[in-house]
Structures are given as structure tokens and as C-alpha cells.
Amino acid sequence: ASMPLRLMWFEKLYGSHTATNMARGPHLWKSLREQFKTPENQIPTTPHQRFWNLMAADFVMFRTSQFSPFFEREYPSLEKVLDDERTGRTLYSNPGAWQRARLFGAYKLIEDDDATLKQLYETTFDYEKTIILNEPPQFDTNSLPGPGEDLGTVEATHYGYDEIAVTVECKSPALLYFSESYHPFWRATVDGEQAKLYRANLAMRAVYVPAREHEVALSYHSAPFVWSSRVSLLALLVLAGALGWHAYRKDW
């Protein structure tokens, strides 16, 4: 409820309200629309699978229709789990989905949102080895080892709605990426010390961690919620005082 405008980043990444993010390109669904003589607003807008992967989407649900064969052809790596006749939908598992947290040894700075989407959509861009930061880094950029496979390990110790904790063991400094939607009210700490939480891959989060083992924690702190709670408490105290004074005067 406190992040209506910030969701635009997530919506852009997922492609829920744009026609530029679709499977192999808009031409695919355009040809289907012409073939089936279907209105444009009834054509599914599905993003490239790499978007599902970096968002850690383990499952994908698709409405069963004449487009289902084309959908399965465009996403051959998806595995069908269930056909639900009652709801008219098919559930697929996505084996390529990332873990909720992973390490990166390389980054690319792109502050423009549209340019970020364009870069992620480029199949020549190795999004599995290079993370996109959407704000300037505040760490020693030369300390990162560069693209690599074996950067270390990440183990989740707590994964709640407003608190996340992981244990990281890095062979060298790295960027710890979280497949969780970004919001400026989230805070990060490394070994209990405040750390910069970056917006990454347009709508996700990243934290710079030094080499060796560290405890990284994310927590959500809504300043408007805290202040509104205090105002509400003060209002209740004033109301209770007014009622008490009224009762006192009535008894007197």
C-alpha cells in the first residue's frame, strides 16, 4: 500500500502493461493476431524468458487457448505441470529460474530505465554474469573480479515478508543480487553495519559485499507508517483525555 508509484519499475520489467517486452519480439504476436483475426488487447503479452529467470519465477501460468501451441513452442524449456480445466489455465515450471540471491563479479551502469530494458532484452548481453546497476556505485569498482562462475556461496537463514537474512562467503568482493522488488524503504546491513542497497536490473536489489564470510540482512522500514502510527497514538491519547475530562466534569 505504501509503494504504488514504485511498482512501475516492476511492471516495466515484467511487461504487464507494455507491448515491447514480448517473447521473441512483437512481430510474433502480431502475426498471430493477423492469423486468428484476434483484437490486439486479447493477445498475450509475455516477456522473454530471461525476465522470468532473473525474477526467480519458478512457475508460469498461461491461459489455455489457441495460442498455447505457439506459447509452448516459444518457451521450449518450460515444463508442463498441470492442465486445469476448471480455470482454463496451464501451469508450467521454469527450470531456469534463479535462486532468490546470487553473486555477481561484474556490473554495468545504466541509469535510464528504458535503456536497461533494451539491454536486458539483447540476447548478446550475458545477464547471468553481469548485473545492471541503475545508480552509480559507491564502492571500489576495481575490487570486483569480473564475470565468473565460482564466486562463492549464498545461504538463506531467514526469508520473511519484511526481513531477509543470508550468509555469504565470497572468494573476492562481489555484488549480492536479490530477486526481490526494490523500494527505497528497504535497508541493508553487512555484519550489522549499514550498507548501500542498490536498484539493480531495473526493479531488483543488490548489495556490495567484501571478500570472506558475511551476514547480510535486509529489512523494511516505512517512515510514513511509523509517523502515522505515532500520530494515531497521539490522537487516541488526546481522545482518551477528552473523554476522561468530560466524565470528570459530569461527575463533579
Secondary structure in CASP SS format (residue, H / E / C, confidence):
PFRMAT SS
TARGET T0000
AUTHOR 0000-0000-0000
METHOD secondary structure of the structure
MODEL  1
A C 1.00
S C 1.00
M C 1.00
P C 1.00
L C 1.00
R C 1.00
L H 1.00
M H 1.00
W H 1.00
F H 1.00
E H 1.00
K H 1.00
L H 1.00
Y H 1.00
G C 1.00
S C 1.00
H C 1.00
T C 1.00
A C 1.00
T C 1.00
N C 1.00
M E 1.00
A C 1.00
R C 1.00
G C 1.00
P H 1.00
H H 1.00
L H 1.00
W H 1.00
K H 1.00
S H 1.00
L H 1.00
R H 1.00
E H 1.00
Q H 1.00
F H 1.00
K C 1.00
T C 1.00
P C 1.00
E H 1.00
N H 1.00
Q H 1.00
I C 1.00
P C 1.00
T C 1.00
T C 1.00
P E 1.00
H C 1.00
Q H 1.00
R H 1.00
F H 1.00
W H 1.00
N H 1.00
L H 1.00
M C 1.00
A C 1.00
A C 1.00
D C 1.00
F E 1.00
V E 1.00
M E 1.00
F E 1.00
R E 1.00
T C 1.00
S C 1.00
Q C 1.00
F C 1.00
S H 1.00
P H 1.00
F H 1.00
F H 1.00
E H 1.00
R H 1.00
E H 1.00
Y C 1.00
P C 1.00
S C 1.00
L C 1.00
E E 1.00
K E 1.00
V E 1.00
L E 1.00
D E 1.00
D E 1.00
E C 1.00
R C 1.00
T C 1.00
G C 1.00
R E 1.00
T E 1.00
L E 1.00
Y E 1.00
S E 1.00
N C 1.00
P C 1.00
G C 1.00
A C 1.00
W C 1.00
Q C 1.00
R C 1.00
A E 1.00
R E 1.00
L E 1.00
F E 1.00
G C 1.00
A C 1.00
Y E 1.00
K E 1.00
L E 1.00
I C 1.00
E C 1.00
D C 1.00
D H 1.00
D H 1.00
A H 1.00
T H 1.00
L H 1.00
K H 1.00
Q H 1.00
L H 1.00
Y H 1.00
E C 1.00
T C 1.00
T C 1.00
F C 1.00
D C 1.00
Y C 1.00
E C 1.00
K C 1.00
T C 1.00
I E 1.00
I E 1.00
L E 1.00
N C 1.00
E C 1.00
P C 1.00
P C 1.00
Q C 1.00
F C 1.00
D C 1.00
T H 1.00
N H 1.00
S H 1.00
L C 1.00
P C 1.00
G C 1.00
P C 1.00
G C 1.00
E C 1.00
D C 1.00
L C 1.00
G E 1.00
T E 1.00
V E 1.00
E E 1.00
A E 1.00
T E 1.00
H E 1.00
Y E 1.00
G C 1.00
Y C 1.00
D C 1.00
E E 1.00
I E 1.00
A E 1.00
V E 1.00
T E 1.00
V E 1.00
E E 1.00
C E 1.00
K C 1.00
S C 1.00
P C 1.00
A E 1.00
L E 1.00
L E 1.00
Y E 1.00
F E 1.00
S C 1.00
E C 1.00
S C 1.00
Y C 1.00
H C 1.00
P C 1.00
F C 1.00
W E 1.00
R E 1.00
A E 1.00
T E 1.00
V E 1.00
D C 1.00
G C 1.00
E E 1.00
Q E 1.00
A E 1.00
K C 1.00
L E 1.00
Y E 1.00
R E 1.00
A E 1.00
N C 1.00
L C 1.00
A C 1.00
M E 1.00
R E 1.00
A E 1.00
V E 1.00
Y E 1.00
V E 1.00
P C 1.00
A C 1.00
R E 1.00
E E 1.00
H E 1.00
E E 1.00
V E 1.00
A E 1.00
L E 1.00
S E 1.00
Y E 1.00
H C 1.00
S C 1.00
A H 1.00
P H 1.00
F H 1.00
V H 1.00
W H 1.00
S H 1.00
S H 1.00
R H 1.00
V H 1.00
S H 1.00
L H 1.00
L H 1.00
A H 1.00
L H 1.00
L H 1.00
V H 1.00
L H 1.00
A H 1.00
G H 1.00
A H 1.00
L H 1.00
G H 1.00
W H 1.00
H H 1.00
A H 1.00
Y H 1.00
R H 1.00
K H 1.00
D H 1.00
W C 1.00
END
